[in-house]
Amino acid sequence: MLGSVGIMYINLDPDVGDSESLTRPFVNLEFTGEGGTTLGLEYRWKDDDMDCKAVFSAVLRHPLSEETTVEVGTTNASPTGLGLDDQDWFVRIGMDLPMQ
């Protein structure tokens, strides 16, 4: 099991509105099982009125081969990193392409 605790810092652009800096603590845990399957969990506390909710994300990764990994997960983080009301589900297939 791997774990990390830290603080995420965001400095919002003053051209968009009021300049405001956000500092939010987070905790991450990653569990590794047989065959390289991992379960990653992240929780980041709501620190500001801009967040609808605290951020929670989870992802299950399973390697299909050395080059290909499939992921299934959920998150309520927006692209800007703020917590949204609803959880969104995602499925991804990752491939490593050799650069030679």
C-alpha positions as CSV (number, residue, x, y, z in Angstrom):
1,M,0.0,0.0,0.0
2,L,1.3,3.5,-0.9
3,G,-0.1,6.6,0.8
4,S,0.4,10.3,0.6
5,V,-0.9,13.3,2.5
6,G,-0.3,16.9,1.3
7,I,-1.7,20.3,0.4
8,M,-2.8,21.4,-3.0
9,Y,-2.4,25.1,-3.8
10,I,-4.4,26.9,-6.5
11,N,-3.8,30.5,-7.5
12,L,-6.8,31.6,-9.4
13,D,-6.4,34.1,-12.3
14,P,-7.3,37.6,-11.3
15,D,-8.5,38.4,-14.9
16,V,-11.4,35.9,-14.4
17,G,-12.6,37.6,-11.2
18,D,-11.4,38.1,-7.7
19,S,-7.9,36.9,-7.1
20,E,-8.0,34.1,-4.6
21,S,-5.7,31.4,-3.5
22,L,-7.0,28.1,-2.3
23,T,-5.1,25.6,-0.1
24,R,-6.7,22.2,0.4
25,P,-5.3,19.2,2.2
26,F,-5.7,15.8,0.5
27,V,-5.0,12.2,1.3
28,N,-4.2,9.5,-1.3
29,L,-4.1,5.7,-0.9
30,E,-3.1,3.1,-3.5
31,F,-3.5,-0.6,-3.0
32,T,-1.7,-3.1,-5.2
33,G,-2.9,-6.6,-5.7
34,E,-1.8,-9.6,-7.6
35,G,-1.0,-9.3,-11.2
36,G,-0.4,-5.5,-10.9
37,T,-4.0,-4.5,-10.4
38,T,-4.2,-1.3,-8.3
39,L,-7.0,0.6,-6.5
40,G,-6.3,4.3,-6.0
41,L,-8.4,6.5,-3.7
42,E,-8.2,10.3,-3.2
43,Y,-10.0,12.7,-0.9
44,R,-9.5,16.4,-0.9
45,W,-11.3,18.5,1.7
46,K,-13.7,21.3,0.7
47,D,-11.9,24.5,1.6
48,D,-13.8,27.3,-0.2
49,D,-17.3,28.3,-1.1
50,M,-16.3,27.8,-4.8
51,D,-16.5,24.0,-4.2
52,C,-19.9,22.4,-4.3
53,K,-18.5,19.3,-2.5
54,A,-15.2,17.9,-1.4
55,V,-13.3,16.1,-4.1
56,F,-13.5,12.3,-4.1
57,S,-11.9,10.1,-6.8
58,A,-11.3,6.4,-7.1
59,V,-9.7,4.4,-9.9
60,L,-9.2,0.7,-10.5
61,R,-6.3,-0.1,-12.9
62,H,-5.6,-3.5,-14.4
63,P,-2.7,-4.2,-16.8
64,L,-3.8,-6.3,-19.9
65,S,-0.2,-6.5,-21.1
66,E,3.1,-4.6,-20.6
67,E,1.8,-2.0,-23.1
68,T,-1.9,-1.8,-22.3
69,T,-3.8,-0.8,-19.1
70,V,-7.5,-0.5,-18.6
71,E,-9.0,1.9,-15.9
72,V,-12.5,2.3,-14.5
73,G,-13.1,5.1,-12.0
74,T,-15.2,7.9,-10.6
75,T,-14.6,11.5,-9.7
76,N,-16.4,14.7,-8.9
77,A,-13.5,16.9,-9.8
78,S,-13.9,19.4,-12.6
79,P,-11.0,20.1,-15.0
80,T,-10.1,23.1,-12.8
81,G,-9.8,20.8,-9.8
82,L,-12.9,22.1,-8.0
83,G,-15.4,19.7,-6.4
84,L,-18.7,19.3,-8.2
85,D,-22.1,18.0,-7.0
86,D,-22.2,14.8,-9.0
87,Q,-19.8,11.9,-9.4
88,D,-18.8,11.1,-13.0
89,W,-17.7,7.6,-14.1
90,F,-15.0,7.1,-16.6
91,V,-13.4,4.2,-18.5
92,R,-9.9,4.5,-20.1
93,I,-7.6,2.3,-22.1
94,G,-3.9,3.4,-21.9
95,M,-1.3,2.2,-24.3
96,D,2.5,2.7,-24.1
97,L,4.0,3.5,-27.5
98,P,7.7,3.0,-27.9
99,M,9.5,6.1,-29.2
100,Q,12.6,5.0,-31.2
